[in-house]
Amino acid sequence: MPSRAHSTSDSRASPAVPVPALPRLVACACALIAAICLLGWAAGIDSLVSVFAGLPAMVPLTATLTLLASGALTLHGRGADTRFGPALALLVTAMAAAILLAHGSARLDWPFASSFIADHAGWWRLSSPLTAAMFFSMGISLLALPRARHVQLAQWLALGVLSLAALTLASYMFRDTFLYQSLPGSGTSILTALVLILLPLGALAARPSEGMMAAVAGHTPEAQMARRLLLSAIAMPVLLGALVWLALHFDATDTETGIALLVWGIVALIVASTWHAALRLNRADAARRRAEQALERALDSLREADAHKDRFMAVLAHELRNPLAPIRAAADLLRLPGGADAAQQHRTAEIIARQVETMTHLVEDLLDVSRVRQGLIAAERAPVDLCLVLNDALDQTRPLFRQRRHRLHADLPPQGPVVLGDHKRLVQIVANLLVNAAKYTPEGGAIRLALQVGRERAEISVHDNGVGIEAGMLGRVFDSFSQVTRTPGRNEGGLGIGLALVNSLVELHGGTVSAHSAGLGLGSTFVVTLPCAPAAAQPDAVAS
């Protein structure tokens, strides 16, 4: 198929990309100008071929070049039609080169060239040398534009044509000057200059993310800064030049003063715009540094979380393995020949039950932490007597206190306050705090459980005379899977989730929990504050 053959004939051509709307709009506008000009020549309407009487007109050959260049720009990047775009661009380049050759031959006084130009007047008049040179450059630009490795060359050529055409258009303001005689005076019309401003703009916009346009297109801070600087560099000298021209035109100043004011005005504006750009770049750089610091902190947090995970997995394996050793020993004992007597069987059963209960509590704590993190635990809102909660927690933990020979003192009022909450979860909160105090208090220590009632809030405190906590570690005791080392070389076991679970459950009840310690070896105190139930709920406080 022809289209497939073309696609493989030039592997250096860049793949077709969606062309922005601006190049096609520019091409349509240029084609419309050229068509109106041709209509003016055909109908003999001078106002359609020249903006003002007496000024150079757009000749039909220039209009033809405009139509061909507009077609090449329109067809750029349109898949199967891409091969027609370069063909039109090549035709523009060849025609412009032929016009330049004809003008060059005439300057060399070749007889046939002079007669050729003289014979082709009116409808067949040649474009001016300046116009032909700009269309020649524009044709090469349109030829190079579809190729990825030549995009920057195409853009530089388009920018050169744009600059020269803009200067030509501005030269119309300076009649009877050398600049006017050199540019528009050679036969380049206002319409031609306008077309040769629009066509390069379309070529520059055709590949905005490639070549030199990548530095000014896009939404990055660098591109925005480049656009502002370019706008300042173009607009400020033009505006100052226009002001000086008006001042000279109306004899408001002399030429030397006008030139001096123009130079110093441009210098001042360039310094101001550069300084402003430097300030913006400094702010952008400061924002980048802050973002990098935030990223580094986030990476540190991730590394710390990964380290916590590794430590947690090691502790979890250790905690799950510890109960298995007594269970395995009990199983081996039961398998002995002849069996065991009734008393031995009872002791073995107690060992197995105790270790299974330890593993059950461990798994339940893990599940509770997972549910809290996923938001699957919702505290029931029912009136609960805190004295009943504390007594139930004491009943659960007394075996541990007896095992470690701790002295336990409970300071509870005769009539407990009522809170709205989940009795089971509140017992879990207090029991975890008591277990934590028992673990980190040497055997034979003293632990005190107290309940204080205020007008709107109730305060539960668990105080021990254990190993204490360093001041710098108080803020981390409620982190998940984190165990704060309270004494060097001492490992009390556990997964480091008990206090994290306490914190989450207290928050579910609308309360707060805090840790206090005067330092290592000076004991610690954990305080839970819960809001009391409204007065209307007080009589129904029978939840157990």
N, C-alpha and C positions, 0 to 999 in steps of 0.2 A: 504494500500500500504506500502511496506517496508520502503520507504524513509520517508513517513509521520509518521510511527510508530517510526522511529528513532528520528525524530525531536521532538517528545513529550516525549521520554524516558528520556531525560536528560535536564531538564529545566535550569540547572546551566551553561550549555555551552553557551558561548557568541554567538550572531548571526554571521553568515558568513560575512566576510568583504573582500573586494578586496585585494589580496596579492600583494605587490610590486614586481617588476620584479627581483630585486636583489636576494631574497631567491631562486627563481627558477633557476636563472643562477648559483648560488652557488651550488645548489643541482645537476644540470646537470654536472658541473665541477667535483664534488666529485664522481658522478656515473661514469664519464669517466675515472677518475684515477683508481677507483676500477675495472672497466672492463678491462683496459689495464693490471693491475696487474694479474687478473685471467687469461688473455690470456698468460701472461708471464709464469705463473706457468704451464699452460696446454702445452705450446710449449717448455718449458724448456729454456726460454730466460731470463738470469739473469738480464740483463740491464733494463727489464721492471718491475722487482719486487724490485729492489734496485737502488738508484741513483748512488752509487759508490760501487765498489767491496770491500768486507770486512766489509761493514756497515750493520746494521740490515735491514731486508727486510720486506715488508708488506706481512703478511701471508694471505692465502685465507680466513681464518675465519675473519680477520680484514677487508678484502675487502667485505665480505658478510655483515658484520655489517655496513660498509659504504654505501652499496647499500640500505639496509633497512632504515637507517637514512635519506638518500637522498630522498627516496620515501616518508617517513613521512613528511619531510619538503616541498616537492613538493605538496603533497595533502592537506597541511594545508590550511583551509579556502576556499575550493572549493565546497561549497554547499553540494550536496548529497554525494560527495566523502569524506566528512570530517570524516566519521566513519572509513575509511580504514587507514587514517593517524595515529590516536591514536593506532590502532591495530598494525601497523608496529613499532611505537615507543615502545609499550609494548613488542613486540618481541625482539627489540634491548636491552631493559632493562633486560629481562629474560635471554637472551644469555650471556650478559656481567656479570650478577650475577652468572650464572653457571660457567663461566670461572674463576671468582674470587674465587668461592667456590672450584673449582678444585685446583687452586694454593694454597689456604689456607690449604686445606687438605694435599697437598704435603709437605708444611712447617711443618705440625704436624707429618710428617713421617708415615702417614697412608699407609700401604702397597698397598692397591688397588689404591690409588690416585697416588702414585709414578709410579706404573706400567702403569696406564692409560695415564699419561703424556708421559712416555717413549714410549709407543706404538703409540702415535699420533705425529709422527714427519713428516717432509716434508710437503706434501700437507695438512695433517690434523693437523699440528702443531697449538697449542693454541696461542692466542694473549698474549702479556705480561701483567702482573698485572696492570702496569700503563695504558696501552692502554685499558684494560677492565674497569678500574675504570673511565677513561674519557668517554668511551662509555656508561657506566652505568649512569653517571651524565647527559650525553647528551640525553639518552633515557627518563629520568625523565623530563628533560627540554621540550622535544618535547611532552610528555604526558600532561604537565601542560599548554603548550602554548595556546591551543584552549579555555581554560576557563578564563573568564575575571578576576575573583578574584585571579587566580594563575599566571597571566602574569608576575608579578614582580619576583616571585620565579623562574619561567622559565628563565627569563633574567639574574638573578643573577647566576644561575647554568651555563648558557651558557657563561657568562663572566668569571667564574672560570675555565671552560674547556679551553676557549680561552687563558687565562693567562698561565695556566700550559703547554698547547701545544706550545705556543710561547717560553716559557722558555726551553722546551725540544728541540725545533728547534735551539735556540741560543746555547744550550749546545754542539752542534756539533763543535763549534769553540774552545772548551776547552777540547781537548783530554787529556787522562791520568790525569784527575782530578776527585775529588769525585763527582762533579756535573754531569759529563758525565757518570760516573759509576752508579749514582743513577737514572738518567732519560733515556737517549738513551741507555745506557749500559744494561738496563733490557730487551731490545728487541723492543723498539718503534722506528720505522724507520722514515726517513725524510718524505716519502710519507704519513705515518700515521699522523705525526705531522702537515703536511700541510692540510690534510683533516680535522683534529680536530681544525684547525684554521678557515677554511672556513665554516664548519657547524655551529659553534656558531655565526659567523658573519651573516649567513642567518637567524638564529633564532632571533637574535637581530633586524634585519631589517624587520622581518615579522609583528611586531606590533609596528611601530615607534611612534605612537601617544598615547601609553599606557605604564603604568608601569614606570620604571626608564628611558626608552628611551624618554619619553615625555619631559624630562628636556634638552635633547640634540638635538632632532629632531625638525623640524619646522623652521619658519622664524622670530621668535620673537628675540628681542635683547638678552634676557637671554639665549636662545638656541644657538645663534651664539657665545656668550661669553663662554658658557660651552664647545662648540666644540673646540674653540681656546685653552682653558686651558687644555683640555684633550690631544689635539695634542701636546702641549708643554710638558705636563707631561710625555708623552710616548716617543716622538721623542728625546728630549734633553738628558735624561739619556742614551738612546741607543747610540746616536751619541758620547757622551763623553766616554761611556764605550768602544765603538769600537776604538776610538782614543787612549785610554789608553792601550787597548790590543795590538794595533799595536806598540805603543811605547815599551811595554814590550817584544813583540815578536822580535823586531829588536834591543833589548838591548839599547834603547835610554834613559832609565831611570831605576831606581831600583823599586822594588815592593812597598816599603813604600812611595816613592815620588809619584808613580802612583796612589796609593790609596788616598793620601792626595789631589792630583790634582783633582781626580774624585769627591771626596766629596765636595770640595770647588767649583768646577765648577758647580755641581748640585745645590748647595745652591745659587750661584750667579744667575744662570738661573731661578731658581724658584722665587727668589726675583724680578728679572727683569720682568718676565711674570706676577707675581702677581701685581706688581706696574702698569704695562701697562693695565692689566684688571681693576684695580681700577680706573685709569684715564678714560677708556672707560665707565665704569659704572657711573662715575661722570658726564661725558658728556651726557650719556643717561638719567640720573636723571634730569639734568638741562633741557634737551629737554622736558622731561615729565612735569616738573614744568611749562615751558613756554606754553606747550599745555593745561595744566590745567588752567592756567591764561587766555589763549585765550578763552577756553570754558566758564570760569566764566564770562568773558566780553560779550561773545555771549549770555549767559543766562541773564545777566543784561539787554542787549539790548532787548531781547525778553520780559523780564518782563516790561521794560519801554514801549515797543510797545503795550503790552497788556493793560497797564495802560492808554496809549494814546487812545487806542480803546475804553476802558470803558468811559473815559471822553468825547470822541467824540460822542459816542452813546447818552450819557446824554445831551450834547449840541445840538445834532441833534434833539432829541425829543423836547427840549425846543424851538428851532428855528422854528420847524414845527408847534408847538402848538401856538406860539405867533400870527401868522396871522389868525389862525382859530377863535380866540375869536372875533375880529372885524367882520369877515365874518358871524359868527353865530349871533352876535348882529344885523347886517344889515338884515339878513334873518328874524329874529324875528320881526324887525320893519316893514318889508314888509308884514308880515302875520297879522298885526294888523287889527281889524275890521274897515271898512271904508277906508282902504288904506291910503296912504300919498299923499301930494300935489306934484306937479311937482318938486319944488325946493328940497324937502326932498328926492324924488326918485333920483334926480341927485346927491345929496350928498352921498346917500347910494351906488349908482353905483360907484362913485369915490372911496369910501372906499373899496368896493369889488375888483375893478380893481387894486388899489394900493397894496392890500394884496396878490392878485393873482400874481401880477408882482414880489413881494418880494419872494414868494414861487418859481416862475419860475426861477428867478436868482439863488436861492439856489440850485435847482435841476440841473440847467445847470452847475453850478460850480462843483457839485459832479460828474456829467457825464464827465466834462472836465478833472478832476483829474484822474478818472478811465481810460479815453482814453489815457492820457499822460503816465500813468504807464504801460499800455499795448502796448504802441508804436503805437496807432491808429491815433494820430494826427500828420499830416505832414504839416509844414508851407509852404504855396505857395510862390514861389520865383518870385515876380513881383516888378518892381520899385514902391516905395511908398514915397510920400512926408511926412516927419515927422511933418511938420507944420499942414497939414491936419489931421494927426493922433491925434495930441495934441488938436486941436480944437474940433474934434469929441468927444474925451474923456471929455473935459470940458463941452460940451453940455450935455453929459449923466449925469454928476455928479452935475451940477449947482443946481438942486432942493434940493439935500442933503445939499449943502453949504448954500443955503437960509434958509433951515429949521433950521440949527444949527447956523445961523447968523455969518458965518466965512467970513473973508476978504480974497479974492482970488486974487493973483497977478500972471499974466502970463508974463514971460520974453521970448518972442519968436522973432527970427530974421525975417526980411521981406521975405527972400527967404530961405525956409527950405532945409536941406540936403535930399538926396535921399538914401534910403536903399532898399535892396532886401528882401522882406518879405511879410507877409500876413497882409493886412490892418486891417481886423477884429480882428486878434489876437494882433496886436500891440496896437490897441485901448483898447482892454481888459487889456493889461499890464498896460497902463497909468491910466485907469479908476480904476483898483484895487488899485494902489498906492494912488490915490487921495481919494478914499473911506476910505482906511486905515488911511490916515492922518486926514480926517474929523472925524472919529470915535474916535481917540485917542488925539484929541485936544479939550479942553473945549470950550463951546459955546462962540462965539465972538472972536475966535482965528484968527491967520494969517497963511495962507498957500501960498507958492510960488512954481510955476511951471516954470522951466527954461530949455532952450535948448542951448547947446553949441556945436559948430561944429569945429572939428579938420581936419587935412589933410586926415586922413583915417578913423576916427571914430567920431561918434556923441554921445553926453552925455546928457541924460535926468535926471533931478534931481527934486525931490519933497521934499520940506523942510517945516516943521511945527514947531510951538512953543508950542507943546503939552507936554504930560507927560513924554516923553523921554523913554529910554531903559537902563537898567543896563548893564555895560560893559560885565559881565559874560553871559548875555543872548543874545548878538548880534549874536552869532553863531547859535542860535536856531530859529531865527525868520522865517527862510525859511523851517523849517521842516513841513512835512505834519501832519495835525490834531493836531497841537501844537499851543497853545496860550500862549505867554509870558505875565505874569502878570506885568503890568507897574506901577500900583499903588495899594497899599494894599486895599482890600475890594471893588475894582472897577471891574465891569464886563461889558465890552462893547458889549457883544454878538458876534455872528458870529461863524463859524465852525473851524476857524483856518486853512483854506485852501487857502485863497486869496493870501497870499505871497508865499506859496508853488507853486501855479499855476503860479504866476508871474515868479518865478525862472525857472520852467520847460519851459514856453513859451519863455523866453529870451534865454535859452540854445538852443532851437530849431532854433532860428534866429542867432546862432553863437555869442551871446553876453554874457555879465556878469551883475549881479546885486549885489549890496552891501548895507549894512545898517550901518549908522554912528549915534552916539549919544554921547554927553558929559556926560550923566548920567540922573538920574531921575529928572524930572521937567525942563530939559534943551532942550527939543525938540528933533527931529530926522530928518535925511535926508536919503532918498533912492536914489541911483544913478544907472541908467541903461545905459550901454555902448553898442552900436551897431556898426558893421562895415558899412561904407558907401559903396554905390554901385560903381562899376567901372565907369570910365568916360564915357564909351560908352553907359551906361544906363541912364545917367543924362537927356538927352533931352526928354526921354519918361516917365518922372515922373508925370504921370497923373493917379494915381490910387486912387480911393476913395471908 
